[in-house]
Amino acid sequence: MNKKKTIEQEIIIKGTPHEIYEVFMDAKKHSKLTESKAKVSREVGGSFSIYEGALSGKNVELIQDKKIVQTWRGDGENWPKGYYSKITLIFEPDDKGTLIKFTHIDIPEASYESVKEGWDMYYWEPLKEMFGK
């Protein structure tokens, strides 16, 4: 496989850590955020599927309202079949709401730009709108 890349971002959202954790882990809320059908297990080892399976993976570590670690894959043409990267979301209370410390590691280089754009477009912007800028 070619080189792998990492995305590291910090995003502030006006909701509480609990509210934001729930948006990621509650299938109904996740579906509302992404405006697509989301299936999300709340169990470690359980899987998730978003955008009709265009994004999928498994829960590696879950700490209620604090941390989500998941294996993650896209089904784009530049994404190797059966290959998983890994995302980590850490939620910290902040004066302005919640600081999300986000890391996405082992992204195939060919998919990096579209994945990076995707997080902004399909997650951070809609989250900011959901909770008010």
Backbone torsions as a table, in degrees:
resi	resn	phi	psi	omega
1	MET	NA	150.0	179.6
2	ASN	-68.7	-172.4	179.4
3	LYS	-61.6	154.6	177.0
4	LYS	-116.1	150.1	-177.3
5	LYS	-125.0	166.4	-178.1
6	THR	-127.3	140.8	171.4
7	ILE	-109.7	130.0	172.8
8	GLU	-127.8	122.2	-177.5
9	GLN	-138.5	155.1	170.3
10	GLU	-126.2	127.5	-175.9
11	ILE	-128.7	136.6	175.1
12	ILE	-105.2	127.0	178.9
13	ILE	-122.2	143.7	-173.8
14	LYS	-72.2	-7.6	179.9
15	GLY	-80.9	174.8	175.5
16	THR	-82.5	160.9	176.1
17	PRO	-54.0	-38.7	-179.9
18	HIS	-63.2	-46.7	-178.2
19	GLU	-61.6	-41.3	-176.4
20	ILE	-74.1	-40.0	174.9
21	TYR	-56.6	-43.6	-178.8
22	GLU	-64.1	-35.7	178.6
23	VAL	-61.9	-38.1	179.0
24	PHE	-74.9	-37.3	-169.5
25	MET	-100.3	-12.1	179.0
26	ASP	-98.2	120.3	-173.8
27	ALA	-57.4	-42.1	-178.6
28	LYS	-64.2	-45.5	-178.6
29	LYS	-68.6	-37.1	178.6
30	HIS	-65.2	-41.3	177.9
31	SER	-61.1	-41.4	179.8
32	LYS	-64.2	-43.7	-179.6
33	LEU	-60.5	-47.6	-173.4
34	THR	-90.9	-4.4	-176.7
35	GLU	51.3	42.5	178.3
36	SER	-152.4	169.3	-179.9
37	LYS	-77.7	120.7	179.0
38	ALA	-117.2	135.8	171.3
39	LYS	-115.3	124.5	-176.0
40	VAL	-136.6	119.9	173.2
41	SER	-80.2	144.9	177.3
42	ARG	-98.6	8.7	-177.2
43	GLU	-104.0	145.5	171.0
44	VAL	-64.2	133.3	-176.5
45	GLY	91.4	-16.2	178.1
46	GLY	-77.2	161.9	-175.3
47	SER	-110.6	167.7	175.0
48	PHE	-133.7	155.4	179.4
49	SER	-147.8	123.9	-175.0
50	ILE	-129.7	153.3	-177.1
51	TYR	53.5	55.6	178.9
52	GLU	51.6	35.3	176.1
53	GLY	90.5	0.9	178.3
54	ALA	-63.8	-29.4	172.8
55	LEU	-121.7	135.3	179.1
56	SER	-155.3	166.2	179.2
57	GLY	167.7	-163.4	-177.2
58	LYS	-134.4	152.5	175.7
59	ASN	-78.4	125.5	179.8
60	VAL	-99.3	-43.1	-179.6
61	GLU	-147.4	133.9	178.0
62	LEU	-133.2	121.6	172.9
63	ILE	-122.0	109.3	-174.7
64	GLN	-41.8	125.5	175.4
65	ASP	64.9	3.5	-176.2
66	LYS	-122.8	-41.8	-169.8
67	LYS	-154.9	140.3	173.5
68	ILE	-132.6	126.5	173.0
69	VAL	-123.4	128.1	-178.4
70	GLN	-138.8	147.2	164.3
71	THR	-76.7	151.0	-169.0
72	TRP	-149.5	136.4	173.6
73	ARG	-145.0	150.2	172.7
74	GLY	-105.1	165.9	178.1
75	ASP	-110.9	22.0	178.9
76	GLY	-65.8	163.6	-175.9
77	GLU	-64.1	-24.8	179.8
78	ASN	-88.4	3.9	-177.2
79	TRP	-100.9	121.8	-178.7
80	PRO	-61.6	137.8	179.2
81	LYS	-57.1	134.0	174.8
82	GLY	73.5	4.7	-176.8
83	TYR	-96.6	136.5	179.8
84	TYR	-120.1	137.8	169.4
85	SER	-98.5	-167.7	-177.3
86	LYS	-141.7	133.7	175.9
87	ILE	-114.8	147.2	173.9
88	THR	-131.3	127.6	175.4
89	LEU	-117.9	123.1	176.1
90	ILE	-116.9	129.4	-177.4
91	PHE	-108.3	120.2	179.6
92	GLU	-123.7	133.1	177.0
93	PRO	-59.7	143.8	-177.9
94	ASP	-142.0	156.0	178.6
95	ASP	-53.1	-33.9	-176.1
96	LYS	-94.5	3.0	-178.6
97	GLY	139.2	-107.6	-179.3
98	THR	-133.3	133.7	172.6
99	LEU	-92.6	120.8	174.6
100	ILE	-98.7	118.8	172.3
101	LYS	-97.6	113.5	-172.1
102	PHE	-114.9	130.7	174.6
103	THR	-131.6	133.7	175.5
104	HIS	-128.4	110.0	-175.5
105	ILE	-107.3	161.7	175.7
106	ASP	62.0	37.8	176.1
107	ILE	-81.3	128.0	176.2
108	PRO	-58.2	134.2	-174.3
109	GLU	-52.4	-39.5	-177.8
110	ALA	-64.4	-23.2	-178.7
111	SER	-99.3	-6.7	-170.2
112	TYR	-54.3	-52.9	-175.1
113	GLU	-61.7	-44.2	-178.0
114	SER	-68.7	-35.3	178.2
115	VAL	-67.5	-44.9	179.9
116	LYS	-60.9	-45.2	177.2
117	GLU	-62.5	-40.5	-178.8
118	GLY	-60.7	-41.8	179.0
119	TRP	-61.0	-43.6	178.8
120	ASP	-63.9	-50.5	-171.8
121	MET	-72.4	-40.6	-172.1
122	TYR	-100.8	-11.0	179.5
123	TYR	-125.5	-61.4	-171.7
124	TRP	-66.8	-45.3	179.4
125	GLU	-63.8	-50.3	178.2
126	PRO	-61.2	-35.1	177.6
127	LEU	-63.9	-43.4	179.5
128	LYS	-61.7	-39.0	179.4
129	GLU	-70.6	-40.1	-179.4
130	MET	-58.8	-38.2	-175.5
131	PHE	-103.4	3.8	-179.2
132	GLY	81.1	133.6	-170.7
133	LYS	-63.8	NA	NA
